[in-house]
Amino acid sequence: MSVLQQVFGWLGVLQMFVLFGVLIRRRHYQRMPLLTLYAGGAALSSVVVALHYTRDTWILQQAVTAALRFGVALELIYRIFGAFPAAAATARRVMFVILVVTALTALSASMPDAVYTRSHAEAIPRLADLEIQFRPELARPMAGLRDRLVRQAFYQAINREELAGVMAHGLAPTADSWVRPSDPLRAELEASIPKYPYDPAEASRLLA
């Protein structure tokens, strides 16, 4: 991740802290409690993930932020329709529909894991965990990801540093293995983790 991306990431966190401070200082939290919670929660959770990044903390941060964001949406709907007393019934219907749709979406996303022939998908919000099929009688294509050079080509064709910067806003390390940098076993396994730089030309050569 570039220095500029890190700067913009931390500026966003600082902006949320400033917003939280303004809401508290001017006592706007009395009228907009969920917006205040969102500003403070989003800023604080971003700092926690940046200082102690793990898969679990990142997933928790995403879940909490999404819940607070949904609460802010409901709060805005309530405030907007509250300014028009005649539209109060419409506001209640709109919020009821939103709650029903959200509940149905959450239930559909939390169905039991399904076992597939060629891959396995783990039901985690906004995250898919795929495993390579190495058994020759099941792997399709035969000369696909079972081949080490093909896996290396895919590795070098992906700009992992830029991907981490875009997906995690500069708050997560660049992935290079299944073992995260903060794992206690990382030091023992460091020498065994292959290091291939981002090189699309080399990736094309390996796949040729």
C-alpha atoms as one frame of an Amber mdcrd trajectory, in Angstrom:
protein
   0.000   0.000   0.000   1.306   3.439  -0.933   1.905   6.200   1.595  -0.830
   8.279  -0.067  -3.385   5.501   0.435  -2.429   5.204   4.097  -2.743   8.975
   4.535  -6.233   9.022   3.016  -7.249   6.034   5.144  -6.210   7.711   8.378
  -7.751  11.026   7.283 -11.086   9.214   6.976 -10.704   7.865  10.512  -9.803
  11.339  11.794 -12.852  12.770  10.061 -15.112  10.311  11.904 -13.507  11.242
  15.247 -14.080  14.931  14.504 -17.718  14.277  13.598 -18.186  12.308  16.817
 -16.650  15.141  18.838 -18.877  17.760  17.202 -22.013  15.694  17.849 -21.090
  15.297  21.514 -19.995  18.912  22.056 -23.128  20.398  20.503 -25.375  17.838
  22.210 -26.733  16.563  18.906 -26.502  13.055  20.326 -29.805  13.731  22.079
 -31.577  13.999  18.724 -29.372  11.671  16.682 -28.062   8.969  19.030 -27.508
   6.348  16.316 -25.547   8.721  14.096 -23.392   9.573  17.111 -22.838   5.886
  17.865 -21.975   5.230  14.228 -19.383   8.012  14.058 -17.698   6.956  17.296
 -18.008   3.226  16.653 -16.692   3.383  13.088 -13.688   5.489  14.106 -12.822
   3.417  17.168 -13.240   0.062  15.417 -11.036   1.219  12.530  -8.257   2.054
  14.972  -8.644  -1.302  16.752  -8.437  -3.212  13.460  -5.400  -1.199  12.393
  -3.526  -1.829  15.659  -4.582  -5.439  16.163  -5.661  -6.907  12.846  -7.048
 -10.432  12.857  -9.682 -12.076  10.729 -12.090 -12.143  13.680 -11.646  -8.462
  14.566 -12.117  -7.439  10.932 -15.339  -9.475  10.598 -16.620  -8.054  13.904
 -15.808  -4.525  12.758 -17.662  -5.042   9.481 -20.711  -6.479  11.266 -20.877
  -3.686  13.865 -20.386  -0.970  11.240 -23.083  -2.445   8.997 -25.543  -2.637
  11.911 -24.866   0.966  12.931 -25.163   2.116   9.319 -28.558   0.439   9.091
 -29.595   2.142  12.315 -28.565   5.532  10.933 -30.726   4.899   7.850 -33.749
   4.146  10.037 -33.051   7.195  12.165 -32.900   9.449   9.108 -36.181   8.030
   7.802 -37.817   8.665  11.167 -36.504  12.235  11.346 -37.453  13.095   7.773
 -41.000  11.765   8.037 -41.303  13.133  11.564 -41.159  16.641  10.113 -44.429
  15.880   8.339 -46.971  14.549  10.880 -49.402  13.570   8.132 -46.789  11.189
   6.730 -46.214   9.333  10.016 -48.213   6.299   8.876 -46.198   6.125   5.649
 -42.960   6.310   7.645 -44.008   3.351   9.777 -44.855   1.308   6.683 -41.523
   2.148   5.053 -39.530   1.160   8.138 -41.549  -2.047   8.485 -40.768  -3.029
   4.882 -37.067  -2.261   5.391 -36.959  -4.377   8.540 -38.700  -7.311   6.823
 -36.392  -7.188   3.782 -33.325  -6.943   6.015 -34.473  -9.882   8.157 -35.123
 -12.042   5.079 -31.725 -11.142   3.643 -29.981 -11.993   6.908 -31.795 -15.338
   7.130 -30.938 -16.268   3.547 -27.271 -15.421   4.140 -27.085 -17.559   7.280
 -28.234 -20.840   5.755 -26.157 -23.952   6.672 -22.942 -24.441   4.723 -23.278
 -26.424   1.518 -20.715 -28.994   0.442 -19.781 -28.787  -3.213 -17.880 -31.223
  -5.393 -15.204 -28.821  -6.573 -15.080 -26.205  -3.854 -16.332 -25.396  -0.387
 -17.850 -22.032   0.510 -17.888 -20.902   4.131 -20.880 -18.742   5.091 -19.174
 -15.642   6.483 -20.621 -12.136   5.816 -18.908 -10.517   2.834 -16.177 -13.158
   2.728 -15.778 -16.356   0.679 -13.264 -19.023   1.632 -12.408 -21.266  -1.333
 -10.181 -24.324  -1.210  -8.340 -25.896  -4.153  -9.441 -29.371  -5.203  -6.240
 -31.455  -5.471  -7.857 -34.874  -6.040  -7.190 -35.719  -9.722 -10.476 -37.590
 -10.155 -12.454 -34.477  -9.114 -10.290 -31.519 -10.178 -11.471 -29.741 -13.320
  -9.591 -28.707 -15.340  -6.956 -31.371 -14.712  -4.040 -29.022 -15.428  -5.511
 -26.154 -13.451  -4.733 -25.077  -9.909  -3.286 -28.500  -9.095  -0.200 -27.316
 -11.013   2.201 -25.308  -8.821   3.226 -23.061 -11.729  -0.413 -22.195 -12.421
  -0.888 -21.233  -8.772   2.286 -19.137  -8.921   1.031 -17.399 -12.055  -2.247
 -16.472 -10.358  -0.264 -15.260  -7.340   1.899 -12.962  -9.470  -1.025 -11.744
 -11.587  -2.811 -10.238  -8.566  -1.699  -6.896  -7.156  -2.256  -7.946  -3.551
  -0.928  -4.729  -2.046  -3.363  -2.566  -4.013  -6.193  -5.028  -3.341  -5.584
  -4.834   0.412  -5.531  -1.047   0.214  -8.852  -0.848  -1.618 -10.715  -3.546
   0.324  -9.477  -2.671   3.833  -8.823   1.067   3.380  -5.185   0.647   4.343
  -5.967  -0.931   7.698  -5.034  -4.532   6.889  -1.689  -6.122   5.949  -1.075
  -7.606   2.523  -1.813 -11.324   2.531   0.981 -13.668   1.468  -0.105 -16.964
   3.063  -2.735 -18.611   5.252  -0.755 -17.509   8.326  -1.480 -13.905   9.268
   1.424 -11.619  10.323   0.200 -11.466  13.936   0.038 -15.253  14.317   2.455
 -16.599  16.991   3.667 -19.253  14.514   4.542 -16.705  11.834   8.192 -16.378
  12.878   8.747 -20.134  12.624   7.072 -20.402   9.217   8.424 -17.209   7.627
  11.250 -18.970   5.796   8.808 -21.480   4.272   6.441 -18.861   2.816   7.293
 -18.254  -0.880   7.701 -14.626  -1.896   6.680 -13.802  -5.472   6.386 -10.151
  -6.548   3.483  -8.729  -8.546   4.534  -9.371 -12.136   1.795  -9.741 -14.811
   4.371 -10.414 -17.521   5.867 -13.337 -15.597   2.361 -14.626 -14.881   1.563
 -14.638 -18.598   4.809 -16.455 -19.335   4.034 -19.163 -16.781   0.559 -19.701
 -18.262   1.769 -19.766 -21.853
